[in-house]
Amino acid sequence: MNNATTADDRTTYIVIGTLLIAVTGMAMAIGMSFPLVTLALERLGFNNTVIGLNSSMGSVGIVVTGLLSARLLKRFNGYILMIVASLTGIASLLIMPWTTSATGWFALRFLEAAGLGFLWLVSENWLTVLAPAHKRGQIIGLYGMAFSGGFASGPLIVSLIGSQGWEPFAITAGILALSSLPMIVAAYTHYVHNSEEDPHGYKQIFFLGRFIFILAFAAGLFEATVFALMPLYTLAEGLNEDWTLYALSALSAGGIAFQYPMGRLADVVGRYALMVLTAIGVLVSVIAIPYVIDSLVWLMVVLFFFGGSIFGLYTLGLILLGDNFTALNLVTANALFIIVYESGSIIGPAMSGVSMDIWPEDGFIGFLLMFSIVLIVMTAFRRNKL
């Protein structure tokens, strides 16, 4: 019996490791597609409005996929769905460089995002379901590192291979194809999604895990606000453009490096302890930024920890999703989590921009400080829920 259990555990960890490698490649393809599409549209002479709207079609594709994914997995064979999703993404990428009309680009961007979005949502769901409860934090942390690292490497690869012609799109499609194969094999051999439970609606899912979705909103708000407006703040404080880019790099590096340690910490000391440490880390970092802005070394250190803290909100949210939802309902919860995260990404920079216009010198830090305090207060009130 023990030998059978050990063999099952070993198989589970092999599947998890394979999915993590696949997620890295998938995130790499996503990261490559953003600059490739933008630069291709610019060369075709489309204005910024069309390019921006085309980019938004990616979010629309992911949202639509999220809304339909649970029902699709309940009704159809997951193995077939994974093949259709991967082929949709691959075909869209291969057709893109031969397309010249705006309508064609909008359709292809939607289809590409829908295919990639399904692979993203389902692989994230599988990892959360497969992860043993006592190691869920570590595995979700590794997932965060894999996805963030793969996504960040995408633009770097484009800078090396170039963005003109059909070849970069073909390379991106090839990476996606290789990444899809382990997911398709996992779908064929390991039915983690084959549940008989009835999927809840989005309203019911939201009320079952309100605080989890508040974390998603906070993660999107802090990440998008900082990455969008930190350059304006640092430039206004006298840093040059190079150091402004280094500041963003420090945030990203912290976000990647902290995922696994934070996930492990969640398993060792508990979810609530991690939530407290994360909220404190966000607050302390925001308070410290104005005091270290004149010291480049200390600024990089603070932003490294700040990036780790705000990226940790997303990681903690995924861990809590796995603790509170199972199987098919986790697909719906995952989709809602991403939708709420995207809402925070839209609202945060808009509100912070208004704050900076009204309060030029302190509006950026003041806005972050206000929401950091709100996060601390909500964490204190939700102690018994974690």
C-alpha positions as CSV (number, residue, x, y, z in Angstrom):
1,M,0.0,0.0,0.0
2,N,2.8,2.3,0.9
3,N,4.7,1.5,-2.3
4,A,1.5,2.2,-4.3
5,T,1.1,5.5,-2.6
6,T,4.7,6.4,-3.1
7,A,4.4,5.6,-6.8
8,D,1.3,7.7,-7.1
9,D,3.0,10.6,-5.4
10,R,6.0,10.2,-7.7
11,T,3.8,10.3,-10.8
12,T,2.0,13.4,-9.5
13,Y,5.2,15.3,-9.0
14,I,6.5,14.2,-12.4
15,V,3.2,15.6,-13.9
16,I,3.6,18.8,-11.9
17,G,7.3,19.3,-13.0
18,T,6.3,18.7,-16.6
19,L,3.5,21.2,-16.4
20,L,5.9,23.8,-14.9
21,I,8.3,23.4,-17.8
22,A,5.4,23.7,-20.2
23,V,4.1,26.8,-18.4
24,T,7.5,28.5,-18.8
25,G,7.4,27.9,-22.6
26,M,3.8,29.1,-22.8
27,A,4.5,32.3,-20.9
28,M,7.6,32.8,-23.2
29,A,5.3,32.6,-26.2
30,I,2.9,35.1,-24.6
31,G,5.7,37.4,-23.8
32,M,7.0,37.2,-27.4
33,S,3.6,37.8,-29.0
34,F,3.0,41.2,-27.4
35,P,6.0,43.1,-29.0
36,L,5.7,41.1,-32.2
37,V,2.1,42.1,-32.8
38,T,2.6,45.7,-31.7
39,L,5.6,46.2,-34.0
40,A,3.9,44.5,-36.9
41,L,0.9,46.7,-36.7
42,E,3.1,49.8,-36.4
43,R,5.0,48.8,-39.6
44,L,1.6,48.4,-41.4
45,G,0.8,52.0,-40.6
46,F,-2.0,51.5,-38.1
47,N,-2.4,54.4,-35.5
48,N,-2.0,54.0,-31.8
49,T,-5.7,53.8,-31.2
50,V,-6.0,50.7,-33.5
51,I,-2.9,49.2,-31.9
52,G,-4.3,49.8,-28.4
53,L,-7.7,48.3,-29.3
54,N,-6.0,45.3,-30.9
55,S,-4.1,44.7,-27.7
56,S,-7.3,44.9,-25.7
57,M,-8.7,42.0,-27.8
58,G,-6.2,39.8,-26.0
59,S,-7.9,40.6,-22.7
60,V,-11.3,40.0,-24.3
61,G,-10.2,36.6,-25.6
62,I,-9.0,35.6,-22.2
63,V,-12.2,36.8,-20.5
64,V,-14.4,35.0,-22.9
65,T,-12.4,31.8,-22.5
66,G,-12.6,32.1,-18.7
67,L,-16.4,32.5,-18.9
68,L,-16.8,29.4,-21.0
69,S,-13.9,27.1,-19.8
70,A,-15.7,25.4,-16.9
71,R,-18.8,24.6,-19.0
72,L,-16.6,23.3,-21.9
73,L,-14.6,21.1,-19.6
74,K,-17.8,19.7,-18.1
75,R,-19.2,18.9,-21.5
76,F,-16.3,17.9,-23.7
77,N,-13.2,15.8,-23.4
78,G,-10.3,17.9,-22.0
79,Y,-7.8,16.2,-24.2
80,I,-9.6,17.3,-27.3
81,L,-10.1,20.9,-25.9
82,M,-6.4,21.2,-25.3
83,I,-5.6,20.2,-28.8
84,V,-8.1,22.6,-30.2
85,A,-6.8,25.4,-28.0
86,S,-3.2,24.8,-28.9
87,L,-3.9,24.6,-32.6
88,T,-6.0,27.8,-32.5
89,G,-3.1,29.7,-30.9
90,I,-0.5,28.2,-33.3
91,A,-2.5,28.8,-36.4
92,S,-3.3,32.4,-35.4
93,L,0.4,33.1,-34.9
94,L,1.4,31.6,-38.3
95,I,-1.3,33.6,-40.2
96,M,-0.6,36.9,-38.5
97,P,2.5,38.0,-40.6
98,W,0.5,37.5,-43.8
99,T,-2.4,39.6,-42.7
100,T,-2.8,43.3,-43.7
101,S,-6.4,44.2,-42.7
102,A,-7.3,45.6,-39.3
103,T,-10.3,43.2,-39.1
104,G,-8.0,40.3,-39.7
105,W,-5.6,41.3,-37.0
106,F,-8.5,41.8,-34.5
107,A,-9.9,38.4,-35.2
108,L,-6.5,36.7,-35.0
109,R,-5.6,38.5,-31.8
110,F,-8.8,37.3,-30.2
111,L,-8.3,33.7,-31.4
112,E,-4.7,33.6,-30.3
113,A,-5.6,34.9,-26.8
114,A,-8.5,32.5,-26.5
115,G,-6.3,29.6,-27.3
116,L,-3.4,30.7,-25.1
117,G,-5.9,31.7,-22.4
118,F,-7.4,28.3,-22.2
119,L,-4.0,26.7,-21.9
120,W,-3.1,29.2,-19.2
121,L,-6.3,28.8,-17.2
122,V,-6.4,25.0,-17.3
123,S,-2.6,24.5,-16.6
124,E,-2.9,26.9,-13.6
125,N,-6.0,24.9,-12.5
126,W,-4.3,21.6,-12.8
127,L,-1.2,22.6,-10.8
128,T,-3.4,23.9,-8.0
129,V,-5.5,20.7,-8.0
130,L,-2.5,18.4,-8.2
131,A,-0.5,20.2,-5.5
132,P,-0.8,18.4,-2.1
133,A,-2.2,20.7,0.5
134,H,0.9,20.7,2.6
135,K,3.1,21.7,-0.5
136,R,0.6,23.8,-2.4
137,G,2.4,27.1,-1.5
138,Q,5.7,25.8,-2.8
139,I,4.2,24.5,-6.0
140,I,2.3,27.7,-6.7
141,G,5.4,29.7,-5.9
142,L,7.3,27.6,-8.5
143,Y,4.5,28.3,-10.9
144,G,4.8,32.0,-10.3
145,M,8.5,31.9,-10.9
146,A,8.1,29.8,-14.1
147,F,5.4,32.1,-15.6
148,S,7.0,35.4,-14.6
149,G,10.4,34.3,-15.8
150,G,9.1,32.9,-19.1
151,F,7.0,36.0,-19.8
152,A,9.9,38.3,-19.0
153,S,12.2,36.4,-21.3
154,G,9.8,36.8,-24.3
155,P,10.7,40.4,-25.2
156,L,14.4,39.6,-24.8
157,I,14.1,36.7,-27.3
158,V,12.4,39.0,-29.7
159,S,15.3,41.5,-29.4
160,L,17.7,38.7,-30.3
161,I,15.8,37.2,-33.3
162,G,14.3,40.4,-34.6
163,S,10.6,41.3,-35.2
164,Q,10.4,41.5,-39.0
165,G,9.1,38.9,-41.4
166,W,7.3,35.6,-40.7
167,E,10.2,33.9,-39.0
168,P,9.7,35.4,-35.5
169,F,6.0,34.4,-35.5
170,A,6.9,30.9,-36.7
171,I,9.5,30.6,-33.8
172,T,6.8,31.8,-31.3
173,A,4.4,29.3,-32.7
174,G,7.0,26.6,-32.5
175,I,7.7,27.4,-28.8
176,L,3.9,27.3,-28.2
177,A,3.7,23.9,-29.9
178,L,6.4,22.4,-27.9
179,S,4.9,23.8,-24.7
180,S,1.5,22.5,-25.6
181,L,2.6,18.9,-26.0
182,P,3.2,18.1,-22.3
183,M,-0.2,19.7,-21.5
184,I,-2.0,17.6,-24.1
185,V,-0.2,14.4,-22.8
186,A,-1.3,15.4,-19.2
187,A,-4.8,15.9,-20.4
188,Y,-4.8,12.4,-22.0
189,T,-3.2,10.6,-19.1
190,H,-4.2,12.5,-16.0
191,Y,-7.8,13.6,-15.8
192,V,-7.5,16.1,-12.9
193,H,-10.4,18.1,-14.4
194,N,-12.8,15.2,-14.9
195,S,-15.1,16.0,-12.0
196,E,-18.8,15.2,-11.6
197,E,-19.5,18.3,-9.5
198,D,-21.8,21.0,-10.9
199,P,-19.9,24.3,-11.5
200,H,-21.1,27.2,-9.5
201,G,-22.0,30.5,-11.1
202,Y,-19.7,33.5,-10.9
203,K,-21.8,35.3,-8.3
204,Q,-21.8,32.2,-6.0
205,I,-18.0,31.7,-6.5
206,F,-17.4,35.4,-5.7
207,F,-19.3,35.3,-2.4
208,L,-17.7,32.0,-1.4
209,G,-14.2,33.6,-1.7
210,R,-14.7,37.3,-1.4
211,F,-11.3,38.0,0.3
212,I,-9.4,35.9,-2.3
213,F,-10.8,38.2,-5.1
214,I,-10.0,41.3,-3.0
215,L,-6.4,40.0,-3.1
216,A,-6.6,39.6,-6.9
217,F,-7.9,43.2,-7.2
218,A,-5.1,44.5,-4.9
219,A,-2.4,42.5,-6.9
220,G,-3.6,44.0,-10.2
221,L,-3.9,47.5,-8.7
222,F,-0.4,47.6,-7.2
223,E,1.4,45.9,-10.1
224,A,-0.2,48.0,-12.9
225,T,0.1,51.3,-10.9
226,V,3.7,50.7,-10.1
227,F,4.8,49.6,-13.5
228,A,2.9,52.2,-15.3
229,L,3.6,55.3,-13.2
230,M,6.8,54.5,-11.2
231,P,8.8,55.9,-14.2
232,L,7.0,59.2,-14.0
233,Y,7.7,59.4,-10.3
234,T,11.4,58.5,-10.5
235,L,12.0,60.9,-13.4
236,A,10.2,63.7,-11.4
237,E,12.5,62.9,-8.5
238,G,15.6,63.4,-10.7
239,L,16.6,59.9,-11.8
240,N,17.6,59.6,-15.5
241,E,15.9,57.2,-17.9
242,D,18.5,54.4,-17.4
243,W,18.0,54.3,-13.7
244,T,14.2,54.5,-14.2
245,L,14.5,51.3,-16.3
246,Y,16.7,49.7,-13.6
247,A,14.0,50.5,-11.1
248,L,11.5,48.5,-13.1
249,S,14.0,45.7,-13.5
250,A,14.4,45.6,-9.7
251,L,10.7,45.3,-9.2
252,S,10.5,42.5,-11.8
253,A,13.5,40.7,-10.3
254,G,11.9,40.8,-6.8
255,G,8.7,39.5,-8.2
256,I,10.4,36.5,-9.8
257,A,12.7,35.7,-6.9
258,F,10.2,35.9,-4.1
259,Q,7.6,33.5,-5.5
260,Y,9.0,30.2,-4.3
261,P,10.2,31.4,-0.9
262,M,6.8,33.0,-0.2
263,G,5.0,29.8,-1.3
264,R,7.2,27.7,1.0
265,L,6.6,30.2,3.8
266,A,2.8,29.8,3.3
267,D,3.2,26.0,3.8
268,V,5.4,26.4,6.9
269,V,3.9,29.2,8.9
270,G,0.4,29.3,7.4
271,R,-1.6,31.5,4.9
272,Y,-2.5,34.2,7.4
273,A,1.1,34.7,8.5
274,L,2.2,35.1,4.9
275,M,-0.7,37.6,4.3
276,V,0.4,39.7,7.3
277,L,4.1,39.6,6.1
278,T,3.1,40.5,2.5
279,A,0.8,43.4,3.6
280,I,3.5,44.7,5.9
281,G,6.1,44.4,3.1
282,V,3.9,46.4,0.8
283,L,3.3,49.1,3.4
284,V,7.0,49.4,4.6
285,S,8.2,49.5,1.0
286,V,5.8,52.3,0.1
287,I,6.9,54.3,3.2
288,A,10.6,53.7,2.5
289,I,10.6,54.8,-1.2
290,P,10.7,58.6,-0.6
291,Y,13.5,58.2,1.9
292,V,15.8,56.2,-0.3
293,I,15.0,57.9,-3.7
294,D,18.4,59.7,-3.5
295,S,20.4,56.5,-2.9
296,L,20.3,54.4,-6.0
297,V,21.6,51.2,-4.2
298,W,19.0,51.4,-1.4
299,L,16.3,52.3,-3.9
300,M,17.0,49.1,-5.9
301,V,16.9,47.1,-2.6
302,V,13.6,48.6,-1.5
303,L,12.0,48.1,-5.0
304,F,13.3,44.5,-5.1
305,F,11.4,43.8,-1.8
306,F,8.4,45.8,-3.0
307,G,8.2,43.8,-6.2
308,G,8.4,40.6,-4.3
309,S,5.6,41.7,-2.0
310,I,3.1,42.9,-4.6
311,F,3.7,39.8,-6.8
312,G,3.2,37.8,-3.7
313,L,-0.4,38.9,-3.5
314,Y,-1.2,37.0,-6.7
315,T,0.7,33.9,-5.5
316,L,-1.2,34.0,-2.1
317,G,-4.5,34.4,-4.0
318,L,-3.8,31.2,-6.1
319,I,-2.9,29.3,-3.0
320,L,-6.1,30.3,-1.3
321,L,-8.1,29.3,-4.4
322,G,-6.7,25.8,-4.1
323,D,-7.5,25.7,-0.5
324,N,-11.2,26.8,-1.0
325,F,-12.2,25.4,-4.4
326,T,-11.9,22.0,-6.0
327,A,-11.8,20.6,-9.5
328,L,-14.3,22.2,-11.9
329,N,-15.3,25.1,-9.7
330,L,-11.6,26.0,-9.5
331,V,-11.6,26.7,-13.2
332,T,-14.4,29.2,-12.7
333,A,-12.8,30.7,-9.7
334,N,-9.5,31.0,-11.6
335,A,-11.2,32.8,-14.4
336,L,-12.9,35.2,-12.0
337,F,-9.7,35.7,-10.2
338,I,-8.0,36.9,-13.5
339,I,-11.0,39.1,-14.4
340,V,-10.9,40.8,-11.0
341,Y,-7.1,41.1,-11.3
342,E,-7.5,42.8,-14.7
343,S,-10.1,45.2,-13.1
344,G,-7.5,46.3,-10.6
345,S,-5.0,46.8,-13.3
346,I,-7.3,49.2,-15.1
347,I,-8.6,51.1,-12.1
348,G,-5.2,51.5,-10.3
349,P,-3.2,53.5,-12.9
350,A,-6.3,55.7,-13.7
351,M,-6.9,56.7,-10.1
352,S,-3.2,57.1,-9.3
353,G,-2.8,59.3,-12.4
354,V,-5.6,61.6,-11.1
355,S,-3.9,61.6,-7.7
356,M,-0.6,62.7,-9.3
357,D,-2.3,65.5,-11.2
358,I,-4.0,66.8,-8.1
359,W,-1.0,66.3,-5.8
360,P,2.0,66.4,-8.1
361,E,4.8,65.9,-5.5
362,D,3.2,63.2,-3.3
363,G,0.2,61.9,-5.3
364,F,1.9,58.7,-6.4
365,I,3.2,57.6,-3.0
366,G,0.1,58.9,-1.3
367,F,-2.1,56.8,-3.5
368,L,0.0,53.6,-2.8
369,L,0.1,54.4,0.9
370,M,-3.7,54.7,1.1
371,F,-4.3,51.3,-0.5
372,S,-1.4,49.8,1.5
373,I,-3.2,50.8,4.7
374,V,-6.5,49.5,3.4
375,L,-4.8,46.2,2.7
376,I,-3.4,46.0,6.3
377,V,-6.8,46.8,7.8
378,M,-8.6,44.2,5.7
379,T,-6.0,41.6,6.5
380,A,-6.5,42.2,10.2
381,F,-10.3,41.9,9.8
382,R,-10.1,38.7,7.7
383,R,-7.8,36.8,10.1
384,N,-10.3,34.0,10.9
385,K,-11.0,33.5,7.2
386,L,-7.5,32.3,6.3
